[in-house]
Amino acid sequence: MSSVNITILSYKRAGRVAGYEYFPTARIVIPESQRDEYKKHYAVKRLIVIPDKNDGLCVKKRIWIMNNIERPLLMLDDDVDCLTTTQGIYDAQGRFLRTKQFIKLTPGQADNVIIRGFNLAEQWGCKFWGLNVNTDGRNYQQYKPFALTQPILGPFQAHLEHDLNYDIRTGTKQDYDFSLQMLRKYKKILRINKYAYSCKHGDNTGGSVSSRTEKIEIKYCRAIMRKWGEKVIKYRIPPRKMGDLLNGRVNIPIKGV
């Protein structure tokens, strides 16, 4: 596989699309009403402008992209600024000393990881793949560089050909829901744990951050729990903190890593 359609989903972040230069072939998907503002900062040829009615909610934008852009397709959030990895440091005798944290890949290395990820997913019969959600190498299990039954979250979602789509009813939980859809139908998805994405999720104004209130999060937590059942995915309601509503506890009833 030599080429991939890379899209960056953006909303109210003109001039602050973190990965614009790092992912040089990526195109930014924006609503029509924000076109003029984005044109001040980015090349027109790298903008995909969609009707406002298909935007506003991230899940609506994802549905439009799935219906209109060819695979292989990678969707990135606009606060993803780079891809990272970790590396073991050894002494002259080959004894492990420590793990070097947060090694930023060059744009060329990141492109190579993306291409190889699509090729590996295709070879393993996975229709959907992604990267580790944590850039801290201390959370990286070196004996388990791949996972086949773990959710792929929103900032980095890669699609090969399949007939599934995002469920608008699950709103901000569309990434968990889509992973569950994939696992139910195809029994595996590929997550490459050796690499991760870096993003400024919580403190970056604009995007979905501007509308993610506790009330809205509770609404979609309940929606996805109704759909799949609390034995499969569960959120703490009422929450002790906002993180309780952002990170679901998932129990995939499929054997494997």
Secondary structure, DSSP 8 states (H G I E B T S, - for coil): ----EEEEE-SS-TT--TTTTTSTT-EEEEEGGGHHHHHTTS-GGGEEEE-GGG-SSHHHHHHHHHHHS-SSEEEEETTEEEEEEEEEEE-TT--EEEEEEEEE--HHHHHHHHHHHHHHHHHHT-SEEEEES---GGG--TT-SEESSS---TTEEEE-S-S----GGGGGGHHHHHHHHHHHHHS--EEEEEEEEEE--TT--SGGGGG--HHHHHHHHHHHHHHH-TTTEE--SS-SSTHHHHS-EE---S---
